[in-house]
Amino acid sequence: MPVRAASSSRWVLGSPRRREVAVGAKGKKGGKKANGIGDGVASNFEDSFEPRAVAFDASTAMHLQNGAVQEVEFLQDPKEIDLEVLSRAETQIPVLQQAPGPMVPAQRENVQLQAYLNPLPRVLLLHTGGTLGMDPNQSYVEDSPGSVHMKEGTGGHYPAEESLQPGEVLSDLLTSVPELTNFAHLDVNIVFNMDSCRLGPKQWVQLAKLLDKERNNYDAFLIVHGTDTMSFTAAALSLMLKGFKKPIVLTGSQLPLAMPRSDARQNLIDSITCATAASIKNPLSRYPVHFEEVAVCFGGKLMRGNRTRKVHSSMYSAFDSPMYPHLAELGVEVEWNHHQLLKAQHDVYQPRFKLNTNVIRIPIVPGVDPRKAYGDLYGRGVRGVVLEVFGVGNMPDNNAHGWLPWLKQQRKKGLLVYLCSQCSAGNLHPELYRSGSVALNMGVESGKQMTPECAVIKMMFCLEYSDIPLSQPIAGEL
């Protein structure tokens, strides 16, 4: 009895386009499912597979189920996904759902089969926490239909890390956002699951080392991250992984994925769209894009990671890069700004994983005497200061104000100081003012404008690697 099947790339791990595929009956007892698709396709060629070749013509194929051969007829409508048994008397076959069920431990083994049947880019998603993965029922209170607010004093509820399994997280993602499978073969790694306010240098180094380890195994990387410190993490990864030469895209959301009005779904689709655009394996990309840097994708914009700032606490367009053009804007079309993409093809990949955290940001406030407010920073263990000055590099220049005498004292002790403007855009020219010129003569460093987030991370980086000046560009941050 014939079985009807949609002529869709989702059937049998996604490739009716191949003339010949390996399928097989369920192997020895205890054989594991392949990505939850069904017992008829085993997860391991050698241990659980009885390979048979099935030749497809324009309209028919052979489907093997529990050793029985059934005729399969392809429908013309590509939107039909599920298999339909034409006769109830026929042996029941598994129905393909639009999203696979929970992953199994053999997930990585099955990647070879997926890659053979459907050669899409391979993407690793690193989950670090943030709003996207929150439990909405325990984190939010509904004010009115469509309007919610976070429960006061909670900061949101994050499931315990030990309760999160990569296969289950991937299954949930593909259930909520099944379109992700059109772009890539996706793997998930639960690195940690926490509010991003708790992320810092220890976690940045952990992420950088994991990306370094997996660099040759994947075509691109997605990082799900909380919004509060996403710009810091993006800057840190861009500096530590100079010359990585593969897309690393950070994203998140303002509302959890499970909520009806969440922006998480679109941010995930936009992120994987950009991350796979550089791959020649992506059938949805019109042409490969020379995109191989750390970026933030949020609110329909792709931005260089070390130029990005969080500019709004609650709007969906929460991030911007005020000092650098967007790398791409996503609407009906993906409009790439090719000339602004990082040109790193000649960079030698040299990962560096050390950061000196004895750094502080200090904004200059009129009327505040730093000798009283901050005192001997170097004596208390601080080794670097990002000094946020007025405009293009000005500060109070009378000795009574204390800033120049304080800088002179701290510089003599060895404190590293970098000037950063309090303005959100524009270049630095401290030499135009007396105070700026005096500071430069003391050995205070300055250069093109960096975001305060990137400047403080670069200070941590350069304190560990003294051969790299703060004013030297590393990954497009200047």
C-alpha positions in Angstrom: 0.0 0.0 0.0 1.5 3.4 -0.9 2.4 6.0 1.6 2.1 9.6 0.7 4.9 12.0 1.7 5.5 15.6 1.2 8.3 16.5 -1.2 10.0 18.5 1.6 13.6 18.9 2.7 12.4 17.9 6.2 11.7 14.3 5.2 14.2 11.6 6.4 16.6 14.2 7.9 16.0 16.5 5.1 17.1 15.4 1.7 14.8 13.9 -0.9 17.0 15.8 -3.3 19.6 13.1 -3.1 19.4 10.3 -5.6 20.4 7.7 -3.1 20.3 7.7 0.6 21.1 5.1 3.3 18.1 4.1 5.4 17.5 1.0 7.5 15.3 -0.9 9.8 15.7 -0.7 13.5 18.9 -2.3 14.6 19.7 -4.3 17.6 17.7 -3.9 20.7 18.2 -0.6 22.4 19.1 1.3 19.3 18.7 5.1 19.7 16.6 7.4 17.7 18.1 9.9 15.4 17.1 13.4 16.6 13.7 12.1 17.7 12.6 11.4 14.1 11.7 7.7 14.6 13.0 4.2 15.1 13.3 3.6 11.4 16.5 5.7 11.2 19.2 4.7 13.6 21.7 7.1 15.1 24.9 5.2 14.4 25.9 3.7 11.1 28.1 0.9 12.5 26.2 -0.2 15.6 22.5 0.3 14.9 22.2 0.5 11.1 21.3 -2.1 8.5 22.1 0.0 5.4 20.0 -0.3 2.3 20.1 1.8 -0.8 16.8 3.4 -1.9 16.7 4.9 -5.3 14.3 7.8 -5.9 12.8 8.7 -9.2 10.6 11.7 -9.9 7.5 10.4 -8.0 8.2 7.3 -6.1 10.6 5.9 -3.5 10.9 3.0 -1.2 10.4 3.4 2.6 11.7 0.8 5.0 9.9 0.4 8.2 10.7 -2.5 10.5 12.1 -4.4 7.6 9.0 -4.0 5.4 9.1 -2.2 2.1 6.4 0.3 1.3 5.9 2.4 -1.7 6.2 6.2 -1.2 4.5 8.7 -3.4 5.8 12.3 -3.3 3.2 15.1 -3.2 3.6 18.2 -5.1 2.8 20.5 -2.2 6.0 21.3 -0.4 4.2 22.6 2.6 2.9 19.2 3.7 5.3 17.8 6.2 3.8 14.8 7.8 3.7 11.3 6.3 0.1 10.0 5.8 -0.8 6.4 5.7 -3.3 5.8 3.0 -4.6 2.6 4.5 -5.5 2.1 8.1 -4.8 -1.6 7.7 -1.2 -0.9 6.8 1.5 -1.2 9.5 1.6 2.1 11.4 4.7 4.2 10.6 6.1 7.1 12.6 4.6 10.5 11.8 7.2 13.2 11.3 6.6 16.3 13.4 7.7 19.7 12.4 10.0 19.8 15.4 12.0 16.8 16.7 11.5 15.5 20.2 14.1 15.4 22.9 17.6 14.8 21.8 19.5 11.6 22.7 23.1 11.1 23.8 23.9 9.9 20.2 23.1 13.4 18.9 26.7 14.1 17.8 27.0 10.7 16.1 24.0 11.5 14.1 25.6 14.7 12.7 27.4 12.6 10.1 24.1 11.2 8.8 22.5 14.7 8.7 25.5 16.2 7.0 25.4 13.4 4.3 21.7 13.7 3.7 21.4 17.5 3.9 24.7 19.4 3.8 23.8 22.6 5.6 26.2 24.6 7.7 27.0 23.3 11.2 26.2 25.8 14.0 26.9 25.5 17.7 24.6 27.4 20.0 26.1 28.2 23.4 23.5 28.9 26.0 24.6 31.2 28.9 21.3 32.2 30.3 19.5 35.6 30.1 15.8 36.5 29.6 15.4 34.3 26.6 15.5 31.1 28.6 13.6 32.3 31.7 10.5 30.4 33.0 7.8 33.0 32.2 5.3 31.6 34.7 7.6 32.0 37.6 9.3 35.2 36.4 6.4 37.5 35.2 3.1 38.8 36.4 0.4 39.6 33.8 -1.1 43.1 34.3 -3.6 42.8 31.4 -3.8 40.7 28.2 -0.5 41.2 26.4 1.0 43.4 29.2 3.4 41.9 31.8 6.0 42.9 34.3 8.8 41.0 36.1 8.1 39.9 39.6 9.7 42.4 41.9 12.8 41.3 43.7 13.3 38.2 41.7 15.3 39.2 38.6 13.5 36.3 36.8 13.6 32.6 37.4 16.4 30.5 35.9 16.1 26.7 35.8 19.0 25.0 37.6 21.8 24.2 35.3 21.8 20.6 36.3 18.2 20.3 35.2 18.9 21.6 31.7 19.9 19.0 29.1 21.3 20.1 25.7 18.9 17.8 23.8 15.8 19.1 25.6 16.9 22.7 25.1 17.4 22.1 21.4 14.1 20.4 21.2 12.4 23.3 22.9 14.2 25.7 20.5 13.2 23.8 17.4 9.6 23.5 18.7 9.3 27.2 19.1 11.5 28.2 16.2 11.4 25.3 13.6 12.7 27.7 10.9 16.2 27.3 12.4 16.5 23.9 10.7 16.2 25.6 7.3 19.5 27.3 7.9 21.8 24.9 9.7 22.4 21.6 11.6 22.2 23.0 15.1 24.0 21.7 18.3 23.5 23.1 21.8 25.9 23.4 24.6 24.7 24.6 28.0 27.7 26.5 29.3 25.9 28.1 32.2 22.4 29.5 32.9 22.4 32.7 34.9 21.5 36.4 34.9 24.1 38.2 32.8 24.8 40.6 35.7 26.7 37.6 37.2 28.9 37.1 34.2 32.4 38.4 34.2 36.0 37.7 33.2 35.9 34.1 34.5 33.0 33.3 32.3 34.4 35.3 29.3 37.6 33.2 29.4 35.5 30.0 29.7 33.5 31.0 26.6 36.6 31.9 24.7 38.3 28.6 25.5 35.2 26.7 24.5 35.0 28.6 21.2 38.6 28.0 20.5 38.2 24.2 21.2 35.2 24.0 18.8 36.5 26.3 16.1 37.3 23.6 13.6 34.1 21.6 14.2 31.5 24.2 13.2 30.9 26.8 10.5 29.4 29.4 12.9 28.5 30.0 16.5 25.5 31.6 18.3 25.6 32.7 21.9 22.3 33.2 23.8 23.1 35.8 26.4 21.4 38.2 28.8 21.2 41.8 27.6 22.7 43.6 30.6 26.3 42.6 29.9 26.1 41.3 26.3 28.3 44.2 25.1 31.0 43.4 27.6 31.1 39.8 26.6 31.1 40.6 22.9 34.1 43.0 23.4 36.0 40.4 25.4 35.5 37.6 22.9 36.5 39.8 20.0 39.8 40.7 21.7 40.7 37.3 23.1 39.9 35.5 19.8 41.5 37.8 17.3 41.7 36.2 13.8 39.0 33.6 14.7 37.7 33.9 11.1 34.3 32.5 11.8 31.0 34.2 12.7 30.3 34.5 16.4 26.8 36.1 16.9 25.5 37.0 20.3 21.7 37.5 20.8 19.0 37.4 23.5 15.6 38.9 24.1 13.7 41.3 26.2 11.0 38.7 26.9 11.3 34.9 27.4 11.0 32.7 24.3 7.9 31.0 25.7 5.9 34.3 26.0 3.5 35.2 23.2 5.0 38.6 22.4 8.6 37.6 22.8 11.2 39.1 20.5 13.4 36.0 21.1 12.0 34.1 18.1 12.9 36.8 15.6 16.3 37.5 17.1 17.2 33.8 16.8 16.1 33.6 13.2 17.9 36.9 12.4 21.1 35.7 14.2 21.3 32.3 12.4 20.5 34.1 9.1 23.6 36.3 9.5 25.8 33.6 11.1 25.3 31.2 8.1 25.4 33.9 5.4 29.1 33.4 5.1 28.8 29.7 4.4 28.7 28.3 0.9 26.6 25.4 2.3 23.7 27.7 3.1 21.0 27.2 0.3 19.2 30.3 1.5 22.1 32.6 1.0 22.2 34.2 -2.4 26.0 34.6 -2.2 28.6 34.1 0.5 29.1 37.2 2.7 32.5 38.0 4.1 31.3 38.0 7.7 33.8 36.5 10.2 33.8 38.5 13.3 32.1 38.8 16.8 28.8 40.6 16.4 25.5 41.3 18.3 22.2 40.7 16.5 19.2 42.3 18.1 16.1 44.1 17.0 16.7 43.6 13.3 20.3 44.9 13.4 23.6 43.2 13.2 26.3 45.2 14.9 30.1 44.8 15.5 30.3 43.3 19.0 33.0 45.6 20.4 31.1 48.7 19.1 27.8 47.8 20.6 26.0 49.3 23.6 22.7 48.6 25.3 20.8 51.8 24.7 17.3 51.0 26.0 16.2 49.0 29.0 12.9 47.7 27.6 12.4 48.4 23.9 13.0 45.5 21.5 15.6 47.7 19.7 17.7 47.6 22.9 21.2 47.8 21.2 22.9 50.1 18.9 26.5 50.9 17.7 26.5 54.7 17.8 30.1 55.0 16.7 30.0 52.5 13.8 27.6 51.7 11.0 25.5 48.6 11.3 27.0 45.5 9.6 23.5 44.5 8.3 19.9 45.4 8.7 17.2 42.8 8.5 13.8 43.3 7.1 12.2 41.8 4.1 15.7 41.6 2.7 19.0 41.4 4.5 20.9 44.5 3.6 24.6 43.9 4.2 27.0 46.8 4.7 29.9 45.0 3.0 32.4 47.8 3.3 32.0 47.9 7.1 32.7 44.1 7.7 35.9 43.3 9.4 38.8 42.6 7.0 40.6 39.9 8.9 41.6 37.5 6.2 45.3 38.2 6.7 45.2 38.0 10.5 46.9 35.1 12.1 44.7 33.4 14.7 46.3 33.9 18.1 43.9 33.3 21.0 44.9 34.9 24.3 42.9 34.1 27.4 44.3 36.3 30.2 42.6 39.4 31.6 43.7 41.6 34.5 40.6 42.6 36.4 42.2 45.4 38.5 40.5 48.1 36.4 38.0 50.8 37.1 35.9 53.3 35.1 35.9 56.9 36.4 33.7 59.6 35.0 34.9 63.2 35.6 32.2 65.0 37.5 32.4 68.8 38.0 33.2 69.7 41.5 34.5 66.3 42.5 38.1 66.2 43.7 39.6 62.8 42.8 42.1 63.0 45.6 39.2 62.7 48.1 36.9 60.6 45.9 39.4 58.0 44.7 42.7 58.6 46.5 45.6 56.3 46.0 44.1 53.8 43.5 47.4 52.2 42.7 48.2 51.7 46.3 44.9 49.8 46.7 45.8 47.4 43.8 44.1 49.1 40.8 46.3 49.0 37.8 44.2 50.6 35.1 41.7 53.4 34.8 39.4 54.3 31.9 38.9 58.0 32.5 35.7 59.4 31.0 36.4 63.0 30.0 34.2 65.8 28.6 33.6 66.1 24.9 36.7 65.5 22.7 39.0 65.1 25.8 38.7 68.0 28.2 38.7 68.0 32.0 39.1 70.6 34.8 42.6 72.0 34.4 43.1 74.1 37.6 45.2 72.5 40.3 42.5 73.3 42.8 40.2 70.9 41.0 42.7 68.1 41.6 42.4 66.1 38.4 45.8 66.9 36.9 47.8 66.6 40.2 46.0 63.3 40.9 46.8 62.0 37.5 50.4 63.0 37.8 50.8 61.2 41.2 49.1 58.0 40.0 51.0 57.9 36.7 54.3 58.1 38.5 53.3 55.0 40.5 52.5 53.1 37.3 48.7 53.4 36.9 47.7 52.9 33.3 45.2 55.5 32.2 43.1 55.7 29.0 40.9 58.6 28.0 37.3 57.9 26.8 34.7 60.5 26.1 31.4 60.8 27.9 29.8 61.4 24.6 28.2 58.4 22.8 29.7 59.4 19.4 32.5 61.4 18.0 36.3 61.3 18.0 38.7 62.2 20.7 41.2 65.1 20.4 42.5 65.8 23.9 45.5 67.7 22.4 43.1 70.5 21.5 42.8 71.5 25.2 45.4 72.4 27.8 44.3 69.7 30.3 44.3 67.1 27.5 47.8 68.0 26.4 49.1 67.9 29.9 47.6 64.5 30.4 49.1 63.1 27.2 52.5 64.4 28.3 52.1 62.5 31.5 51.8 59.3 29.5 48.0 59.0 29.6 46.9 57.1 26.5 44.2 58.1 24.0 43.2 57.3 20.4 40.0 56.9 18.4 36.9 56.6 20.4 36.0 53.3 21.9 32.8 52.4 23.8 33.3 52.5 27.5 32.4 48.8 27.7 35.1 47.9 25.2 37.7 50.3 26.6 37.5 48.7 30.1 37.8 45.2 28.6 40.8 46.3 26.5 42.4 47.8 29.5 42.1 44.4 31.2 43.6 42.7 28.1 46.5 45.1 27.6 47.5 44.9 31.2 48.2 41.2 30.7 49.8 41.7 27.3 52.0 44.7 27.6 53.3 44.4 24.0 49.9 45.6 22.8 49.2 49.4 23.2 45.7 50.5 24.1 45.7 52.7 21.0 46.4 49.8 18.6 43.4 48.3 16.9 42.9 44.6 17.5 39.5 43.6 16.2 37.9 46.7 14.7 37.3 48.3 18.1 39.0 51.6 17.0 
